[in-house]
Amino acid sequence: MNAGGADDSTTFTGNRALMLEEPLIFEIGGSETTGVDFDEVAPAADLVGPLARSAPIGLPGLSESETVRHYTRLSRQNYAIDLGLFPLGSCTMKHNPRLNEKVARMPGFADVHPLQPQETAQGAYAVIHELAKWLVTLTGMHSVAMSPKAGAHGELCGILCIKAALEARGEDRRVILVPESAHGTNPATAAFAGFSVEDIPATGEGRVDLAALKARLGPDVAGVMITNPNTCGLFERDMKAISDAVHAAGGYVYCDGANFNAIVGRVRPGDLGVDAMHINLHKTFSTPHGGGGPGSGPVVLSEALAPFAPLPFVTQDAGGFHLIEEENAGEDHPQTFGRMTAFHGQMGMFTRALAYILSHGADGLKQVAEDAVLNANYILRSLDDVLDAPFAASGPCMHEALFSDRGLAEGFSTLDVAKGLIDEGYHPMTVFFPLVVHGAMLIEPTETESKAVLDQFIGALRSIALRAKNGDPALKSAPHFAPRARLDETLAARRPVLAWSEPEVAPGTPSLSEIGGS
Amino acid sequence: MRYLPLTSDDRAAMLAAVGAASIDDLFVDVPAAARLDGAIAGLPDHASELAVERHMAALARRNMAAGDGPFFLGAGAYRHHVPASVDHLIQRGEFLTAYTPYQPEIAQGTLQMLFEFQSQVARLFGTDVANASMYDGSTACWEAIVMARRITRRGKALLSTGLHPHYRSVARTMAKYTGDVLVDGDPALEPGTDWAALAAAIDKEVSCVVVQYPDILGRIDDMSVLATACQAAGALLIAVVTEPVALGLIKAPGEMGADIVVGEGQAIGVGLQFGGPYLGLFGCKAKYVRQMPGRLCGETVDANGKRGFVLTLSTREQHIRREKATSNICTNSGLCALAFSIHMTLLGEAGLRGLAGINHGRARAAAAALAKVPGVSLMNESFFNEFTLRLPVAARPIIHELAEKGVLGGVSLGRLYPDNDALANGLVVAVTETVTEEDIAAFAAALKEVLA
């Protein structure tokens, strides 16, 4: 099964040197074990009466030393940007500066309550206000809604602004047009907000088909959702024409800004006629993604949509910063569509993003876009002789390079290439997306990778591509050197086990009570 | 530009390799009208680490941190002690800088943690299953209402008057667009909850009843009767928990028959953070799992038969089902879930019970001391670590006067319900293990002075 054979050898513990197996906390923890010592307090009879918990919760505890070891061992089963290149297309995993972590943990930011009196949190409001100013400046838009909690939440914010604007005009437009290459969140968002969704095809060049889009515009179309740069890695050359056509037909333009890092400091989406665009702070402005989140998705808005932005938001007057909420929105902001989350947004991400913007400055942010684009084109042109690049003739790519599975040996797929990369020490690229390309491989190196890293990655991917073209059977069972071999995802879905439960006791095994346990 | 590793020699060599004369050649597809050739207005050039730290520290100093003095705020965000090892562990780069675990062979650390987290949340809530987290409690609450609509095919939700007003506001915003009908109202400054009235109001159009536990005024009540009434009418009972530490002392909502339990996990491991990032908790009965929003981690085996974990049931999700997905949610709060899970592991069963007991004990002591301040009375007959005081005057200006004395003394109902004069004298006070006897004495003394 394994390439060398020697890797099949087993060990008594199941561990392999520094690669350690780790049981679940439920298998090693105890109901009376704790890793926390409390101050002594005088016991008080409780006031909760019949609601007092009577049955055990079933939570295992570990001592502090066991806890540190458990999670440290688990951490070693993860790939992370701190270990190497994370070439995920459209997801922009780049270096997370530790200064940002230090800043976010300053007690003046981390230990402040969202509802404490506004005069005691002026610095926190100042951070929101300052970051908002730079987001508006960098995008050339009119204003920004800071509260959305993640990219898809930002999409929802933008779509609700569009819906509110249409309602204010007294129009009931029900269709949102979404190009085929869009992120799956785009159609889901439009549907979640009550719109019906219609696809717009892509051209053979990998861009939105302007003629098809224009042909579909009409009095029932509320707007379009476009990703630019798009998920084929290309700049939508016709963006201004698209915006003009949509506006002329009475609709609004939503731009998915997940890929803003490719154009920051070089292009302002506001100049392209965009009405709303979310910015993934965790991506463009590098806040840690933490194995799936948190995110943060402020939405920049055009003058047309700005009056409908959600509550709460921060304003400044002679007396300092203060918050516009339900109670005082009526005076200055009567058309707001309402509140979309309990508090003011992802403050912990705002401090990190502001530190990142100030660290780079005007010169650095422009360099960010240039290096991100240069790195992606370097990958595209260094591999297009061994991997099919369907849009290589469409012009330079922006932040990401797109390849397909065309030309791999019979029976070999993009998945085999991806799993092969794991054995070479890399996280795989985005696979099978965008849907417009068969067996898509979408690679985004970002601006924080050196040429030496790119050269090694190119060499590794070239080697795997050649093995896949030649039908190397070992590739079919990769990865061989990861903590786990290929996992059975079908089994997981067919027979879902989503929480730990006590293993069933085999017949004849004495129960805990029989052997004197409790 | 310390974060950008390319040298000018690298850039020149790479431009040559891609066949471009200059970097501008790579931006040819950008129309001239949209090119930003000049400087970014007002933004200075790059700054040193020290300069940025100095700037941010100056902003941080303009805030009064909760640790700077006696602190009694709750109302949906709670200050608890977070053991040092929690933050230490979440800052390990392999957790901090990992991506969504779409490649499970090299993401078992995150996946096993999520499986453990789901198991902990399900046990805490008394539900069969829990997901791998949502953005926060308020958005999880709305998602639960939408989920009840999908399950019951009805669109009328009854919201308890004790539901956090911001959660209610989020639901109202969304319902405007989805067409759901919400029935709600403000709480009364009285001991009992409105749950009996809710049970009586359930009819055949009702998809769900939403109650908070403990509620916005700190009240706790038995939801069994309500669960029975919901079940009889084919509606679902949704319980919202904003202070999960309470469940160390009081019965879990699932134990009392709640169908969906959502909550805010911020209190365990995450910290106040001025409102975010927080951690949405979401559990439900097993039979509804395919209607659940968000990510789920499941157990499986690998090609060698070893136990492993993967993201599963993704056919509910936006990247597969697009406009037919159960929700548009994509991100979860992975790192906050990790912090919660580590803190919960450190506590364990015994620790959580101990922590809950201390919270309740401190809160009882504080309630007794504050109710002795002339003109002040305690509204609650029962509570966990948060209760409501009735002041002789409107509470809102009092909060600012207390802050001037260095005491952050709670959340006024005037701020939460600005349009309801009947609630103006209410002050919601939270007391956790971080509050000392001296803090309580200082609060009582300051309140007495301010009211005198």
Interface residues (C-beta under 8 A of the other chain):
Chain A: M1 E22 L24 I25 F26 G29 G30 S31 E32 T33 T34 G35 V36 F38 D39 V41 A42 P43 A44 D46 L47 V48 G49 P50 L51 A52 R53 S54 A55 P56 I57 G58 L59 P60 G61 L62 E64 T67 V68 H70 Y71 T72 L74 S75 R76 Q77 N78 Y79 A80 I81 D82 L83 F86 L88 C91 M93 H95 N96 P97 L99 E101 K102 V103 R105 M106 P107 G108 F109 A110 D111 V112 H113 P114 L115 Q116 P117 E119 T120 A121 Q122 G123 A124 A126 V127 E130 K133 W134 T137 L138 G140 K149 A150 G151 A152 H153 E155 L156 L160 K163 H183 G184 T185 P187 A188 T189 A190 A191 F192 A193 G194 S196 V197 L234 F235 R237 M239 K240 I263 G265 R266 V267 R268 D271 L272 P288 H289 G290 G291 G292 G293 P294 G295 S296 P310 L311 E326 E327 F337 G338 R339 M340 T341 A342 F343 H344 G345 Q346 M347 G348 M349 T351 L354 A355 I357 L358 S359 H360 G361 A362 D363 G364 L365 K366 Q367 V368 E370 D371 V373 L374 N375 N377 Y378 L380 R381 S382 G395 P396 A418 K419 I422 H427 P428 F433 E447 T448 E449 S450 K451 S477 P479 A482 P483 R484 A485 R486 L487 D488 E489 L491 A492 A493 P496 V497 L498 A499 W500
Chain B: M1 R2 Y3 L4 P5 L6 D10 R11 A13 M14 L15 A17 V18 G19 A20 I23 D25 L26 F27 V28 D29 V30 P31 A33 A34 R35 L36 A39 I40 A41 G42 L43 P44 D45 H46 A47 E49 A51 V52 E53 H55 M56 A57 A58 L59 A60 R61 R62 N63 M64 A65 A66 G67 D68 F71 L73 A75 G76 A77 R79 P83 S85 D87 H88 L89 I90 Q91 R92 G93 E94 F95 L96 T97 A98 Y99 T100 P101 Q103 P104 E105 I106 A107 Q108 G109 T110 Q112 M113 L114 F115 E116 Q118 S119 Q120 A122 R123 L124 D128 V129 A130 A132 S133 Y135 D136 G137 S138 T139 H164 H166 Y167 S169 V170 R172 T173 M174 K176 Y177 T178 G179 I220 D221 D222 L247 G248 L249 I250 K251 A252 E255 E264 G271 L272 Q273 F274 G275 G276 P277 Y278 V289 R295 L296 C297 G298 E299 T300 V301 D302 A303 N304 K306 G308 F309 V310 T312 L313 S314 T315 E317 Q318 H319 I320 R321 R322 E323 K324 A325 S327 N328 I329 C330 T331 N332 S333 G334 L335 C336 L338 I342 M344 T345 L346 L347 G348 E349 A350 G351 L352 R353 G354 L355 G357 I358 H360 G361 R362 R364 A365 S382 F383 F384 I399 H400 A403 L408 V411 R415 P418 D419 E433
